[in-house]
Amino acid sequence: MKSLFTSFLILFCFILSPRLYSQTSSEQQLYEYKKTHQYNQQGYYNTWVRELKKLANNDNPYAQQALGELYIDGHSEAGIKRNSEEAYKWFKKSADNNNPDGQFAMGWLHERGSFVKQSATTAIKWYKQASLQGSKKANLQLANLYMSGDLIEKNVDEAYRYVDKYLIDYPEEARQDQPYYRLAGHFKTYRNDKESAVSLYLFYINNYVFADTENEFNLLKTVEPLLSNAVNPEDANDLFAFATFYQGFFDDYYHLRSNELSKKIMDFSYPLAVNYFKEAAELGHVEAMKQGLKIAELQKLNTNNILTFNTLLAEAGNPDGMQYLATNYLNINDLERSEFWFQKYADVVDSDVSIRYIGDDYYEEEEYDLAKKWYLTSLQKGGLVYAPLLLATTAKQFAGTDNWKPVKGNSGRQGKSNYVPESLVQFDLDYNGDHFAYALVDIKTENKKTYSGKTPLLINCSEKTFHYNYENMESDDMTLSDLFEILSSPIKPKSDSEVALIVEALCN
C-alpha cells in the first residue's frame, strides 16, 4: 500500500476565483455597496463605476474590492481597461480596511507573483489574516500550500488544521453523510494516516465540490484506481470503509436511476461496493454482510450476491440469513438443507410465532408432514393459533345457540343468539359444571380448494371428547378415534399423542 498523498498530489486544482464576498463588521458599508448593484444589473455601467469609486474613496472595503476585480479583468462597457497597478491599489486598500476578500486577493497576488514580486511569506501573512476572519477560501489555500510544500515547507498537521477550519460547517458527525469526508475520516482515525486524509479532503474540495454531475462521474473514475492501491485487503474494517464509500454514491443516485448519467454512476459504484463488502464479510465483518445484502437486494438481477451475503450472515449466526437460506432451499426442494437451516433459525429465535411461520412455508409447498411438525412445535412453545388448522374437518355443523355462554375469553363477538369468536385463542366455557375449550376450525368444501366458513369445535377438557352438535350437548360426543375418522386436513394428527398435545394447548 502507498500513501494517497503521492497519488492525489498531481490532481490538486487550486481554486482560482477570489470573487466571493464575505461579511464585514460594517453592515452599513455592505448595504451601501449592494445598492450600487442595481446600476450594474440595469446596464448603467458608467453610473455603477462612478458610484463604486465614490464609495471606495470613502474607504468602503467592498467597493474597493469590486474596483480591484474590475481593473484585473477590465470592463469595456464601463470604460475600464485592465490596469494591474490600479487593481493592486484597490485590493490593498480593501485588505487594509480589514476586508477578508481583499486580504485573500493580496495573498493570491503575492503567491502568484502577479503585479508584484512573488513572496510566499507575504502570501501566507495575508491568507492567515483572512483566515482569522473566517475566509473559507483562505483556509483552503493555506491547506493546499502546507500540503504541497511548493512555496513553504510541507506541514501535514497545519494542512489538516486549515482543512478542519474550512469544514467548520461540517462537524465530524455531518461528515459521515458524505462519501469522501467519511473515507477521509477513516484514514485519520482508524489508520492514523493524516496525510492520506488531508489528500482525500483536498481532492474532493478542490475538484468534486465544484463539479457538475458528468464531471462528478469522471472524478469518481479517476479516484478509483488510486483508492484500490490504498486499501488493505487483509483488514475487514478497511474494506468496509471503502465499500461504504462506493455505497454512498449508489445510494445518493438510486432515486435518480431513470436519469442516464445517474445510472452510469450507479453501475460504476455498485460492483465496487459489493466486492468490498464481500471481502470484508468473508473476513467476518457482520455489518459488511448486512450492508452488502442491503445493496444487493436493490439490484435483484444478480441473485447470487443476495445468496452470498445471506449465507455469510447465516453462518455468522444471524437469524434473517438462516431463514432466507431455509426458504431458498425449500423453494428448490432441497428439504434436507431447508430443515437444517429452519432448525438453526428456530433454535435462535425460540418464538412460537416465528416457528408457526416455518409451518406456513412448508404448508404452502404441500410438505404437510414437516408443516405439522413445526405447528406442533409452535404449540409446545405456547402458540395456539394453528391448533384449529391441525384439526380442520369437513363437518358441516354450525354454531350452537343460547346453550353457550362465555365465561371469559380474549377475542370474540357476542351476537343476539350465539357466541362466535373471530379468531382462535382459548376460551373457558362453563356448561353444567364441566370445563370446555372453544376453538374455531376451518370447514372446507368437498373439493378442498375453498373455505366455506368457520365452525366451532368444543373440547371437553376433562373427558378429552369433542362436540360438534351444540343443540344437544349430551349427544355426539366423539372420542379421539372418532375424530380421526372425520378429519380431512392434510396435516391432521396421526396419533393420540399429537391430538393430546393439541388438546392440552387449548385446555391449559
N, C-alpha and C positions, 0 to 999 in steps of 0.2 A: 504493500500500500504506500502511496505517496501523499504528501500534504496537498490539499486542494489549492493551497496558495499558488504553487507553481503553475497549476493548470488555469486558474482563474485570472492570474495577473495579466495575461495577454488579452483578456476580454473586457478589462475595465474601460468604461467610456465615461469620461468626466463630464459632468453637467456644465454646459456652456452658457446657458442663458441666465443672466442676472436680473431678468425682467419680472421679478416677483416683488410684491410690496408687503411690508410688514407694518405692524402698528407702531406708533410713536407715542411719547408721553403727551404730546400736544394734540388733543382732539380738534382744537380749533384750526390748527395749521392743516391737518388732514382734511377737514371739512372744506376749507378754502381751496385747497388743491383739487379736490374732487369736483368742485363747482366748475373748474375750467374744462372738464371733460365734455361738457355739453357743446362747446365750440368745436372740439375735435370731431365729435360724433355728427355734428351738423355740417361739417365741411368748411367751417370758418377757421381755416388753419392759421392765417396771419393773426387773427384775434386771439386764437388759442396760444400761440407763441408769445404774443405781447403780454397776455395775462400771466403766463408762466414766468417770463422774465421779471415782471413786476413783483411777483411773489418771491422769486429766487433772490432778487436783490434786497428783499426784505427778510432774508435768512429763513425762508421756508425750505426745510430739507427735502421735502417731497418734490417740490418744483425743481430744486437744484438737481436731484437725481434724474428727473424726467428730461431736463435740458442736457445732462451728460449723455443720456441714451440717444437723444436726437442728434447730437453732434457726433456720436460714434458712427451712426448709420447714415446720417443725412436725411433730409425730408424735402424733396424738390417742391412739393405743393405748398409747403410752408416757407419756402425760400431759405432752407437751412442746408448748407453744404457740409460735407464731412470735415471736421476740424478737430484733430487729436488734442491740440492744446486747450481748446475750449471744453472738450469732453472731460479732460483730466481736471481742469479748473473746477468745473461744477461737481464732479464726483468728489473731489477733495473737500469742497465746501460742505457738501451733504454729509460726508463722513465726519468732518469736524463738528458738525451740528448733531452728532450722535445718532444719525440715521443708519440702522444696521445694513440696509441695502446699499447705501453709499460706502460703508466700510467694506462690505463684501466686494463691491466693484473695485475699490482700491487694492484689495488683496489680489483680485483677479488680474488687474493690470500689472502689478509687480511680479506676480507668479509667471505671467506670460512674457513679460518684458515689452508690453505694448505701451508705446509713447514714453516709457520710462526705462531706466536700466533695470534689468531683471534682478530681483533680490528676494530670495526665499525667506530671509529673516523679516523683511518688511511685510511680505505677503502674509506670513504666519501671524505677525502682530495685528494686522488689520482683520484677518479671519477670526482671531481669538476675541477681538473687541466685538465683532458682530455676533460671535457665538455667545458671549456673555449676555447679549440682549435677546437670545432665543432664535437667532437666524438658523433655520434648518439647513439651508444650502451652504452656510459657512461650516456647520458641523460636518456635513457630508464631505466638503472639500478637505477639511482637516483630516478626516478619517482616510480619505484617498491618499493624501500626501504622506501621512505617517505609515500607511501600509505599503505604498510603492517604494519608498526610500529613494526616490529620484532626486529631489531637491533638498531633503533633510534626512537625517538618519532614521532608518526604519525603526518603528516602535509599535509593536502589536498591541501592547496594553493601552497606549494612547489612542491608537486607531479604534480599538473596541470602545474606549470611553466616549469617543465622539460619535460612533455609531449608536451607542446607547442614548446619547443626547438627541441624536436625530430621531430616534424611535421613541421619544418621550411620550407620544400619544399611543404607543403600543407597548404596554407593560407585558411582563412575561406571560401572564395568562391569556392576553389577547393575541400574542404571537403564535399560540398553539393553533389558531384558526387559519394561519397562512402557511402553505407548504414550505416555502423557502425559509421563513422565520423559524418554523418548527424544527426543520432539519438543522439549521444553524445552531439552535439552542441545544440540540442533541450533541453536536460536535463540542460545544463548550462545556456542557455539564457532565455528559456521560463519558466522552472520550478525552475530556480535558485538553482539547485541541482548539485553543482560542484563535490560532492563525487561520485554520480552515473555516472556523465560524465567521470570522470577520470577512474572509474572502467570499463566502457564500452570501452574507448580508450585502456586501458591496456589489456583487454581481447582480443580485436582484434589484437593489435600489437604483444602481446606475443604468440598468437596462430595462428590466422587466416592468417596473412601475410605470414607465412611460411608453410601453409598447401597446400597439393595438392587438386584436386577437390573432391576426395572422403572424405578426412578429412574436407574439407570445408562444405560438406553436413552434416557430423556428428556434427560439431561445431554448425551449424545452428539449428539442432535438440536439441542440448544441451542448447543453449541460449533461445530457445522459451519459456519454462516454467518460466524461470527467468523474461523474459520481460512481460509475461502475468500477473505476480504478481505485476509488477511495473506500469502498465498502469492505468490511471484514467478513468473509464468507463463513467463518467459524464462530461468529458471535451472533446469537439469536436476537439480542436487543438491537444490535447494529442493523441487522437485516430487517427487523421490524420497523425501525425508524425510516429506512429507505423505502420500504413498502408503503408506509403511511404517507410519505412524500408524494408518490405517484397516485396513491388512492385519493389524495386531496384534489388533484386535477380531475380525476374521473368523477368524483362526487360533485365538484363545482359545475361541471358541464353536463351532468346527466340530465338535468331538467331542460337543457337546451339541445338535446340529442338530435332533434329534427334538423337543426342547422348543420350544414355540411362541414364547416370548419370546426364546430364544436365536436362533431362526430370524429373528425380526424384526431383531435386531442384525446378523446376518449379511447379510440382504437390504439393510439400510441401508448397511453399510460396504463391501460387495463392489463396487458400481459406482463408488463414490468412489475406492477403491484402484485399480481397473482403469484408470479415466480418468486419474488422476495418473501411474500407471505408463506409460500410453500416451504422455502428453505428455512425460514425461521420456525415454522411449525414442525418440521422434521427434526429440529433440534430441541423440541419440547416446549416451544413458546405457545402457551394456551391462548393468549389474546390474539396471536397471529392466526391461529386456527379459526377463531370466531370472526375476526375481521376478514380473513380470506374467504370464509364461507359467505359472509355478507356481500362482498363484492362479486363473488362467483354467482350468487343467486340473481344478481341484477342482469347478468349476461347468461341466460339459461341455455344458449346454444351449445355451450360446452359443459355437458352434464358430468364429464369426467372430473372437472375441478370441484364440483359440488360433492361428488362421491369421495374424492380425495380428502377434502377438509373434514367431512363428516366422519370418515374412517379415523383420521388423526384425533378428532375430538372424542370419538367413542373409545379409542384405545387409551386416551388420557383420562377416562372416567366420566366424560360429560354425558348426561342422560339424553340430551337432544340428539347428539350424534348416534348414540345407541339406538334410539327409537327410529331414526332415519334409516340406519343400516337394516334393522329388523324389518321395517316396512318395505324397503327396497328389495331385500331378498325374498320376502313374501310375494311381491309382485312378479318376480321371475321364477316363482315356485321352488325356491331353494329353502325348503322347510327346515332343514337341519340348522342352517346358519341363521334363519329367521328366528327359530326358537332360542338359539344361543344368545342372540342379542336382545330379544324380548325378555329373557330371563335375567340378563345383566341389568337391563333397564328397570325391571320390576324390583330387583334387589336394591337398586339405588333409590328409586322414588318411594317405594314402600307405601303406596297410596291406593286405596280401593278404587277411587275414581280413575286414576291412570291405568290401573290394571284392567278395569272394565273396558277401556278403550282398546286394549290388546284383544280382548274377546270380540269387540266390534270389527276390528281389522280382519280377524280370521273368519268371522261370520260372513262378512261381505265377500270373501274369497271362497265361501262354501266349505271351509275347513272346519266342520262342525265339532269334531271331537276336540280339537285344540281350542275352539271358541268356548266350548263348555268347560274345559279345564280352567281357562282364565276367568270365566264368570264365577265358577265355584271358588276360585282363589280370592276373587273380589269379595264374595260373601264371607269367607273366613276372616277377612280383614275388616268386616263391619259394613260392607256395602250391601244395599238392599234393592236397588233399582232394577237389577236384572233377574231377580228371583222369578217374576212372572214370565219372563221370556223363557226361562228354563222349564216352566210348567205350562207353556202355551198349549191350547187344546182346541178341538173343533166343536166342543159342546155349544149348544145353541140357547141355553137358558140365559135369562137376563136378570137384572137386579130384583131383589125382593121388595116388599112394600113396608108397611108400618111395623112389621115384626122387628126391624133393625133400628136400634137407637144407639148412636155413637156415644161412648163414654169419654174417650179422648182421642186425639189424633193431630198430626201436624200438617195435613194437607187434605182438602176435600171441598165438597159443595153440598149444601143442605137444600134438597128440593122439598116440594109440598108433601110428597108421599113416600119418598125414598131417600137414601143417602148413598151417593156415588162419589168416591174420591176421584180427583182429577189425575193423580199420579200415585203410583205405589210407593209407600214407605212402609210404615207399620201402624196398624190401628188396633187398639184393645177394645173389644166389644163384650158386653155382658148380656147373656141370654140364659135365663133360668139358673143363674149362679155359675155357669160354666164360662171359661176364658177362651176367647176366639181371636184369631188374627184375620184381618180383612185385606185381601190383595186384589189387584186387577190383573187379569191375564189377557193376552191378545187372542181374539177369535178370528180365525182365518176362514176364507171361503173355501169351497171344496177344491178349487184349482190351486189354492195355497199361494196365489200371486198377489192378492189384495186383502186388505183388512176390512172387516165389516163392522168393527167396533170393539168395545172392551166389555168384559163380563167379570163380575166379582167372583172370586174364589174364596170360600170361607174355610178356615182350618181350625179344627178343634184341637187346641194345643195340648190339652190333657189326654185326649184319646188318640191323637195323631190320625184323625179321619178328616175327610174333605166333603164339602157340601156344595151342590150347585142349585138345588131346588129350595128357594128361600120361603116359598109359601107354606111349606110343611117341614119344619125343622126336624121332626122326628123321622123323616124318611130320607132315602137317597144318601145315606152315609156311604162313603167309598173308602175302602182300605187302600194301602199302597199298591197292592196288586191290581185293584180296580182302576186306580189312577193310571198305571202303566198301559192299561187296555185302551184308554181313550186319548192319551197324549199323542199329538201329531207333530210336535216340534221336532225339527231335525237335531236339536240339541237336548232332547228330553233325557231325564235321568235314566240310567240303566241299572241301578242298584238301589237297595234300601238305604244304603249309607249316603248316597247322593241326595235322595229325597229327604232323608233325615237332616242333612246339612241345610237344605232349603227351608225346611220347617223350623229348624232351630233359629235360623237367621230371622225368619218372620215373627216367631213367637217370643223371642227374647228382647 
